[in-house]
Amino acid sequence: MASSHTVQVLQHYQISPPQGSVPLTILPLTFFDIPWLLFSPNQPLFFFDFPHLMTSQFTQIILPNLKHSLSLTLQYFFPLAGTLVIPPQHYRPHLNYTEGDFVVLTIAESNCNFNLLSGHQPRNVQDFYQLVPQLVDTNTTKLPLLAVQITLFPGFGVCMGFALRQVAADGRTFDNFLKTWASICSAKSNKYPNLGKFLPCHERALIQDPSGLELIFLKQWLQLKGLQKELVNKHTNTNGPIFPEMLRAKYFVGPIEMERIKGWILTRSTKLFGSTRLYLSPYVITCAFIWVCWTQAHLTHIGEFLEQQHYFGFNAGGINRLGYRVPTTYIGNCIAFGRSMVKRDQLMGENGILYAAKAIGDTIKELDRDVLGKAENWISDWNALFGSGPHVIVTGSPKLGSYELDFGWGKPTKVDEVSIDGRTHAIFLCRSRDVVGGIEVGLALPKAKMDAFDSLFRKSLKSM
């Protein structure tokens, strides 16, 4: 399905921290960062209603403040303006900032229907690709980490799109970066009262590594380095959909729906699992429900592979699980990886949600007991997960307040993630904009599978 969406690039800017504000800095990668060397950039989008905004008003009044505040923000989050350095042979990759390094800020204008793009109904994924910037790799040993694109929809709104290499920042760090930028941008003077709670800590020595995970991951990365391009192309999609009529949509699971699902699970869990107490957090309930709907939308019947394992992969925050203090403003990655497994006949059966909830809940309980207990298997677990057909991966997190972002023209109308398209088998989760305790679920599927998912989602909730 071809897109009628056209985007005209108006200008490119190179935004650096204020001159002389940041010294030459080299930051080593911790074991939390190294696995992300194998992945393509995240591509989050933030849509803002901005009625009556004209291009001339934006470029003359708003843009200068956005550029200036981004420069000031990069003074604190300077690694994002730097590069990922991948030396030849067996030298360790690292992050590097040098005076004059910059983030490319692209300003563009679109003729597309803003209300359709910022809505939650199914929409052609092609309409979203031009809203994210490209991370241009002109040097294979020095890679940019962040790019920004602001697309204007004259008279309607603004979309802020990003491309971010997660090797430099997890979702928590990126959320702090965005809120720092927004805080500086929206300040009425040169005083920024809320800035202190977001300013980053760059001390990599805070991350302890008694098990030698850094060396384990570096060795595994070096072994996979030659296959990295193939891995990325196989499991991510940055150039558009691989299926015709690929659609993007968002679904909502609120406290009412969660209680309904939880009650349904509890009425059946004793018969299935005896006295075993299930861990049924809002996250577990939502993920279990979506996992089953997603799987059944892809498989019309169980088939002959009854014992085949289906995988559900997700990230888990490490800041509060490490057993020692790491500030929430630490810049870099501090997340663990969880992988849950359920056999096909169980997942596709009438009790599929129970099996899914138990598997995800048990994995989280293991991470709570020892977040690094199986960390040496993270990369191999990813390979096993990606190598299987039946798998789902979660990106994003409902713990992040993405809808709290305010640059001075109100909170986002919609937050989305473009990189889940195509071959990723990924879903995007974020905290609800309007309902306390609710979770928004974004996914991209071929039209036939999206129709099947939509039907299963609604019928399953109604039947509970």
C-alpha positions in Angstrom: 0.0 0.0 0.0 1.7 3.2 -1.2 1.7 6.2 1.1 0.4 9.6 0.1 2.4 11.1 2.9 5.1 13.5 1.7 7.7 15.2 3.9 9.8 18.1 2.8 13.1 18.6 4.6 13.5 22.3 5.4 16.9 22.4 7.1 19.5 20.4 8.9 21.3 21.7 12.0 24.4 20.4 13.8 23.7 21.0 17.6 26.7 20.7 19.9 27.1 21.5 23.6 28.2 25.1 24.3 31.8 25.6 23.1 34.3 24.7 25.8 31.7 23.3 28.2 32.6 19.6 27.9 36.2 18.2 27.8 37.4 15.3 25.7 35.8 12.3 27.3 36.0 8.5 26.8 33.4 6.3 28.4 34.0 2.5 28.5 31.0 0.2 27.9 29.8 -1.7 30.8 28.4 -5.3 30.5 24.9 -3.7 30.5 25.8 -1.8 27.3 27.7 -4.4 25.3 24.8 -6.6 24.2 23.1 -3.6 22.6 26.0 -3.4 20.1 24.0 -6.0 18.1 20.8 -4.0 17.7 19.6 -1.3 15.4 18.5 2.1 16.7 15.3 2.7 18.5 12.9 5.1 16.7 10.4 6.8 19.1 7.9 9.3 17.9 6.1 12.0 20.0 3.0 13.7 18.5 1.9 17.1 20.0 -1.3 18.9 19.2 -0.4 22.5 18.2 -3.4 24.1 16.5 -2.9 27.1 14.3 0.9 26.7 14.3 2.4 27.9 11.0 5.8 27.1 9.7 7.0 30.7 9.8 6.0 31.0 13.5 7.8 27.8 14.3 11.1 28.7 12.5 11.2 32.3 13.8 10.0 32.0 17.4 10.1 28.4 18.6 13.0 26.8 16.7 15.7 29.1 18.1 14.7 28.2 21.7 14.6 24.5 20.8 18.1 24.6 19.3 19.5 26.6 22.3 17.9 24.3 24.9 19.1 21.2 23.1 22.6 22.6 23.1 22.4 23.2 26.9 20.9 19.8 27.5 23.8 18.1 25.5 26.2 19.8 27.9 24.9 17.4 30.5 24.1 14.5 28.2 27.2 14.9 26.1 27.7 11.2 25.3 24.7 11.4 23.0 26.4 14.1 21.0 29.5 11.9 20.7 30.2 8.7 18.8 30.4 4.9 19.3 33.9 4.0 18.5 34.5 0.4 17.3 38.2 -0.1 16.9 39.6 -2.7 14.6 40.5 -6.2 15.8 40.2 -6.9 19.5 40.2 -3.4 21.0 37.2 -2.6 23.1 34.4 -0.4 21.8 33.7 2.7 23.7 31.8 6.0 23.7 33.8 9.1 22.8 33.1 12.8 23.0 35.3 15.4 21.3 34.9 19.2 21.1 32.7 19.9 18.1 30.8 16.6 18.1 27.1 17.2 17.4 23.6 15.8 17.1 21.9 16.4 13.7 18.6 18.2 14.1 16.3 18.0 11.0 13.4 20.3 10.5 10.7 19.1 8.1 7.2 19.8 7.0 4.4 17.3 6.2 1.2 17.4 4.2 -0.3 14.3 5.9 -3.4 14.2 8.0 -2.0 14.9 11.5 -5.2 13.6 13.3 -4.9 10.2 11.5 -1.2 9.8 12.4 -1.7 10.8 16.0 -4.8 8.5 16.4 -4.8 4.9 17.7 -6.7 3.3 14.8 -4.9 1.1 12.2 -2.8 3.2 9.9 -0.4 2.4 7.0 3.0 2.1 8.5 4.6 3.8 5.4 3.2 7.1 6.7 5.5 7.0 9.7 8.9 6.2 8.2 9.6 9.7 7.0 9.0 11.1 10.5 12.2 9.5 12.0 15.7 10.8 11.2 18.5 8.7 9.8 21.7 8.0 11.7 24.2 8.5 8.9 27.2 6.2 9.2 29.9 7.9 7.2 32.6 6.1 9.2 32.4 2.4 10.1 34.5 2.8 13.2 32.8 6.0 14.6 29.0 5.9 14.6 26.7 8.7 15.7 24.4 7.9 18.6 21.4 10.2 18.3 19.5 12.1 15.6 16.4 14.3 16.0 13.7 15.3 13.5 10.9 17.7 14.1 8.2 17.5 11.5 5.6 20.3 11.3 2.0 19.8 10.3 1.0 23.4 9.7 -2.2 24.3 11.5 -2.4 21.0 13.4 0.7 19.8 15.3 4.2 18.7 15.6 6.0 15.3 15.6 9.3 14.8 17.3 11.1 11.7 16.0 14.4 10.2 17.2 16.9 7.6 16.2 18.9 6.4 19.2 21.5 3.6 19.6 20.6 1.9 22.8 24.3 1.1 23.5 24.5 4.7 24.8 21.2 5.0 26.8 18.4 2.8 28.0 14.8 4.0 28.1 15.3 5.5 31.6 18.3 7.6 30.5 16.6 8.7 27.3 13.5 9.7 29.3 15.7 11.8 31.6 17.4 13.4 28.5 14.0 14.3 27.0 12.6 15.8 30.2 15.8 17.8 30.8 15.5 19.3 27.3 11.8 20.0 27.8 12.4 21.5 31.2 15.1 23.9 29.8 13.0 24.7 26.7 9.8 25.5 28.6 11.5 27.6 31.3 10.3 31.2 31.5 13.8 32.4 32.4 17.3 31.1 32.7 16.4 29.4 36.0 15.5 25.7 35.7 13.9 24.6 39.0 13.2 21.0 38.0 16.6 20.4 36.3 18.4 18.8 39.2 16.4 15.6 39.3 17.3 14.7 35.7 20.9 15.6 35.5 23.0 12.5 34.7 25.7 10.7 36.6 28.5 9.5 34.2 30.4 7.3 36.7 30.7 4.0 35.0 32.7 2.5 37.9 29.4 2.4 39.8 28.5 -0.8 37.9 30.1 -3.7 39.6 31.1 -6.8 37.6 32.3 -9.5 40.0 31.3 -12.3 37.6 33.3 -10.9 34.6 30.3 -10.4 32.4 32.1 -7.7 30.5 34.7 -10.1 29.1 32.0 -12.8 28.5 29.9 -10.4 26.5 32.8 -8.9 24.6 33.9 -12.3 23.5 30.4 -13.2 22.4 30.1 -9.9 20.6 33.4 -10.4 18.7 32.2 -13.9 17.6 28.9 -12.4 16.3 30.4 -9.2 15.0 30.8 -10.6 11.5 27.2 -11.6 11.5 25.9 -8.4 13.0 24.6 -6.9 9.7 22.8 -10.1 8.9 21.3 -10.2 12.5 20.1 -6.6 12.3 18.6 -7.0 8.8 16.9 -10.2 9.9 15.3 -9.0 13.0 14.9 -5.3 12.5 13.5 -3.1 9.8 14.6 0.5 9.1 13.8 0.7 5.4 10.1 0.0 5.4 7.7 -2.9 5.8 8.4 -6.3 4.3 4.7 -7.2 3.9 2.1 -5.4 1.8 -0.6 -3.5 3.6 1.4 -3.4 6.9 -0.6 -1.5 9.5 0.3 0.2 12.8 -2.2 0.4 15.6 -2.5 1.0 19.4 -4.6 -0.8 21.9 -5.4 0.0 25.5 -5.6 -2.2 28.6 -6.9 -0.3 31.6 -7.4 -1.2 35.2 -10.9 -2.4 34.5 -9.7 -4.7 31.8 -6.8 -5.9 34.0 -9.1 -6.8 36.9 -11.3 -8.7 34.5 -8.4 -10.7 33.1 -7.0 -11.2 36.6 -10.3 -12.5 37.9 -10.6 -14.9 35.0 -7.1 -16.2 35.7 -7.7 -16.6 39.4 -10.9 -18.6 38.9 -8.9 -21.2 37.0 -5.4 -21.1 38.4 -6.1 -23.5 41.4 -7.3 -26.3 39.1 -4.3 -25.8 36.8 -1.4 -24.9 39.2 -2.7 -26.0 42.6 -1.7 -23.8 45.5 1.1 -22.0 43.5 0.7 -18.3 43.9 0.9 -16.4 40.6 2.6 -13.1 40.3 -0.1 -11.0 38.6 1.1 -7.4 38.3 -0.6 -5.1 35.7 2.5 -5.6 33.5 2.2 -9.4 33.7 -1.5 -9.4 33.0 -1.2 -7.1 30.0 1.7 -9.0 28.5 0.1 -12.4 29.0 -3.1 -11.2 27.3 -1.3 -9.6 24.4 1.0 -12.5 23.9 -1.9 -15.0 23.5 -3.8 -12.7 21.2 -0.7 -12.0 19.1 0.1 -15.7 18.8 -3.4 -16.8 18.0 -3.6 -14.0 15.3 -0.5 -15.6 13.7 -1.4 -19.2 14.0 -5.0 -20.2 12.9 -4.6 -23.6 14.5 -2.1 -25.4 16.8 -0.8 -27.7 14.0 1.5 -30.6 14.5 4.2 -28.8 16.5 2.5 -29.2 19.9 5.7 -29.2 21.9 7.4 -26.2 20.2 8.4 -23.5 22.6 7.1 -20.0 22.2 9.2 -17.2 23.6 8.4 -13.9 25.2 11.4 -11.6 25.7 11.4 -8.4 27.7 13.6 -6.0 29.6 13.6 -5.5 33.4 15.0 -2.5 35.2 18.3 -3.2 37.0 18.6 0.0 39.0 16.5 -1.3 41.9 17.6 -5.0 41.6 21.4 -4.9 41.9 21.7 -4.9 45.6 23.8 -1.7 45.7 23.0 1.9 44.9 23.0 3.2 41.4 21.3 6.6 41.0 18.3 6.8 38.7 20.2 9.6 36.8 23.0 7.2 35.8 23.6 7.6 32.1 23.9 4.4 30.2 22.2 1.0 30.3 21.1 -0.7 33.5 18.5 -3.2 32.4 18.4 -6.9 32.5 16.8 -9.4 30.0 14.1 -11.9 30.7 12.9 -14.7 28.5 9.7 -16.7 29.2 8.7 -19.9 27.4 5.4 -21.7 26.9 4.7 -24.7 24.7 2.5 -24.1 21.7 -0.4 -26.4 22.7 -0.5 -24.6 26.1 -0.4 -21.1 24.7 -3.0 -21.8 22.0 -5.3 -23.7 24.3 -8.3 -22.4 26.3 -5.9 -21.7 29.3 -3.3 -19.9 27.2 -3.4 -16.7 29.2 -2.9 -18.6 32.5 0.2 -20.4 31.1 1.5 -17.1 29.7 0.9 -15.2 32.9 2.6 -17.9 35.0 5.7 -18.0 32.7 6.1 -14.2 32.6 5.5 -13.9 36.4 8.0 -16.6 37.2 10.6 -15.0 35.1 10.1 -11.7 36.9 10.4 -13.4 40.2 13.7 -15.0 39.2 15.0 -11.5 38.2 13.8 -10.1 41.5 15.7 -12.9 43.4 18.9 -12.5 41.3 18.8 -10.1 38.4 22.2 -11.2 37.1 21.7 -14.9 37.9 21.6 -16.0 34.3 23.2 -12.9 32.7 25.9 -14.8 31.0 23.2 -16.3 28.8 21.6 -12.9 27.7 23.2 -12.8 24.2 22.7 -16.5 23.6 19.1 -16.2 24.8 18.5 -13.5 22.3 19.9 -15.6 19.5 17.7 -18.5 20.6 14.7 -16.2 20.8 15.4 -14.5 17.4 16.2 -17.8 15.8 12.7 -19.1 16.6 9.7 -18.3 14.5 7.2 -18.0 17.4 8.5 -15.2 19.5 7.4 -11.8 20.8 9.7 -9.0 22.2 8.7 -6.1 24.3 10.1 -2.6 23.8 9.3 0.4 25.8 8.1 0.4 29.4 5.0 1.6 31.2 7.2 2.7 34.1 8.5 5.7 32.0 6.3 8.8 32.0 6.6 9.5 28.3 3.3 11.4 28.3 4.7 13.8 30.9 7.0 15.5 28.3 6.1 19.2 27.8 8.2 21.6 25.7 5.8 24.4 26.4 3.0 23.4 24.0 1.3 20.7 26.1 1.8 16.9 26.6 2.0 14.5 23.7 -1.1 13.3 22.0 0.5 10.0 21.2 3.8 8.2 21.8 4.9 5.4 19.4 7.9 3.4 18.3 8.6 3.0 14.6 11.3 0.3 15.0 8.8 -2.4 15.9 7.8 -2.7 12.3 8.6 -5.6 9.9 10.6 -8.5 11.1 11.0 -7.5 14.8 8.0 -9.4 16.2 8.0 -6.6 18.8 5.3 -4.8 20.7 5.6 -1.4 22.3 4.4 -0.7 25.8 3.9 2.7 27.4 2.0 4.2 30.3 -1.4 5.4 29.4 -1.8 9.1 28.6 -5.3 9.6 30.1 -6.1 6.6 32.5 -4.1 6.1 35.7 -2.8 2.5 35.8 -3.5 1.9 32.1 -1.1 0.6 29.5 -1.0 1.4 25.8 0.1 -1.4 23.5 1.5 -0.5 20.0 2.0 -3.1 17.3 2.5 -3.3 13.6 1.1 -6.3 11.6 0.1 -7.2 8.0 -3.6 -6.2 7.5 -4.9 -9.8 7.8 -3.1 -10.4 11.1 -4.1 -7.0 12.4 -7.7 -7.8 11.7 -7.4 -11.2 13.4 -5.6 -9.6 16.4 -8.3 -6.9 16.7 -11.0 -9.5 16.7 -9.3 -11.7 19.3 -8.5 -8.7 21.5 -12.1 -7.5 21.7 -13.8 -10.9 21.8 -11.4 -12.2 24.5 -12.1 -9.2 26.7 -15.8 -9.5 26.2 -15.9 -13.2 27.0 -14.1 -12.5 30.4 
